[in-house]
C-alpha cells in the first residue's frame, strides 16, 4: 500500500526549499559492508565466501557461515522484560540479530528503536529495525534516522508499511510522503554524506539496509519490478515473507539470481503452531498463502505439541530445500513460541552449548 511518491533526490519541490538553487552535493562511496555493522560484515562474508557473491550453491556448516534473524516485538504496554528475556535466550542459542517490526499490521506498540536501545544496553544484542513510511512525514523519518544512527542502531529493514485500516486504529492518518523506494534513496544518500535536500552534511552514515519481498505476491511481475527498483535505490539484502510452497520460492530465487545485481537473501520462515493459525494466516493476512497440503498437514496433527512439532517440521523442510542458496533466514515465531524458532534451526547446529561460540568465532 501507499505507493505515493517515487522519490527522486532532491525529493519534491515542497521538501527542499532553497536548496534547489544549488547543485546537489556529490555522494561519497559508502563505507564498505565489511566495516559498517557486525551484521553487514557477516552477511557480506557469507555471501562472498560461501555463495561466491551469488555464483555458487553451498550448504552452510552451521552458525559460523549462516545468518539468523528472529523477530521479537515489543509487548503491549510499558514493560521490556519479556522481549529482553527472549532476546537473551535466542542469542545464547546462536541467533545473530533480533528483528523488531515497526507497528506491524498497524498495531500500536512502543517504538522499535526504544526496545532496540534497551536490548543493546542490557544485553549487547545486535538488532535490525523495520522502518515503515506510514506514520511519519519526511521530516519525522529523517529525524528518526539520524537519532537511530546516533544510538548505534544501524541495521534497517526499509518497507512501505501496512495501511492503518488493517489495525486497531483504522481512522489514523497514513502519511506516505515516501514509499520504500524513496526511503531507500534517502538512506543511501545519508550513507554517501548527502541529506535529502542535496546538501553535504560532512559525515557519512553506516546504515545497512535490507528490504522486504513477497515471493507469493498476487501481482508477481509488479513485485519483482519493485524489488529491482529497491535494489537500484540501495537495498543490500532481501528478507522474504514466509513461503510454504517450495515452487514459489524456487521461482523467486531463480528470478532474483537473474537480476543485473543479485543480493543476499534471508529466507522468511514462520513456524505454524496450529491448524487455526494456518487458516488465519492463509485467509486473513495480506501477502500470506498457506497451500492446501500444508493446511491439511496441520489439521491432521494432534493439538498442542503435535501441531507445534508439525509446524517446525514444515519450516525445516523449506530451510533444508534452500539453505545452500541463501545467506540465512528470518524467523517469525507465532504467538510467542520462540523455542520453535530454535527448534527449526537445530539441524544447522543452533540451540547447543557451543552455538553462540561458533557464531562469534568466525567474526
Beta strands, then each sheet from edge to edge (+ up, - down):
strand 1: 67-71
strand 2: 97-100
strand 3: 127-132
strand 4: 155-159
strand 5: 208-213
strand 6: 237-240
strand 7: 264-269
strand 8: 328-331
sheet 1: 1+ 2+ 3+ 4+ 5+ 6+ 7+ 8+ 1+
end
